[in-house]
Amino acid sequence: MDLTCKWITLANRHYYMYLGKALAPLGINTSQYLFILALCREPGITQDKLPERIGINKSNVTRALTQLERAGFIRRESNPHDKRTTTVHPTQRAYDLYPRIMRVVAHWDAAVTSRFSGQEKETLQTLLQRLTDAAKAFKDDAMTGDPQL
């Protein structure tokens, strides 16, 4: 039997190849679109909460936000409630892009699940959510203890 991670990795690779091509005309790349989606959904979120929201490493946040700021998609401000933190806000340019990004993502989702019944889609989503929760818990445990190799 093949490892589950093989199929997840392959599907993700195809998704990112599709996204790269589909997002290029919008002026963003695959490492930036999740920031725009998260910020349009939660404007003013503090910069330190972004890694948790979009599932990325903290070290990648500053670089990605700097690129998005230079491109005019976001602005950063000192947090009025805690001057030690920074809040991140989408610009109108990001808000204008949001529905276009969502159409790209929805098109992929509809295309790759078109051969599934409604029940199969629900089951797949439930199983993937459970898998993600288990993966996060395993990673967290492995990072705080001695990973079993």
C-alpha positions, 0 to 999 in steps of 0.5 A, a space after each residue: 500500500 502506498 503511503 498517504 503522504 505520497 498522494 497528498 504531496 502529489 495533489 498539493 504539487 499539482 495544485 501549486 502548479 495550477 495556482 502558479 499559472 492562474 495567479 501570475 496574471 493577478 500579480 501574486 504567487 503561490 506563497 502570497 495568496 493565502 496572506 491576502 485571503 486571510 487578511 481580507 477575512 480578518 483585517 487588522 490581525 496581528 502579524 504574529 497570529 498569521 503563521 497559525 492562521 495560514 499554517 506557515 513558518 513564522 520565519 516566512 511571514 516578514 518576507 512575504 508581508 514585505 513583498 505584499 506591502 511593496 506591491 501595494 496589497 497590504 499595510 502594516 501599522 503599530 497595534 494601538 492596543 499593544 505597541 510591541 505588535 504590528 497589525 496587518 491590513 489589506 488595501 483596496 487592491 487586495 480586497 479587489 483581488 480577493 474574489 478573483 483568487 476565490 474563483 481560481 481556488 473554487 475552480 480547482 476545487 470543483 474540477 478535482 472533485 467533479 468525479 465525486 458524489 456529494 457524499 464523497 466530497 463531504 467524506 473527503 473533506 471530513 477525512 482531510 480535516 481529521 488528517 490535518 488535525 492529526 498531522 498538527 498534533 503529531 508535529 506539535 508533539 514531535 517538536 516538544 518531545 523526542 520524535 520517534 524515528 
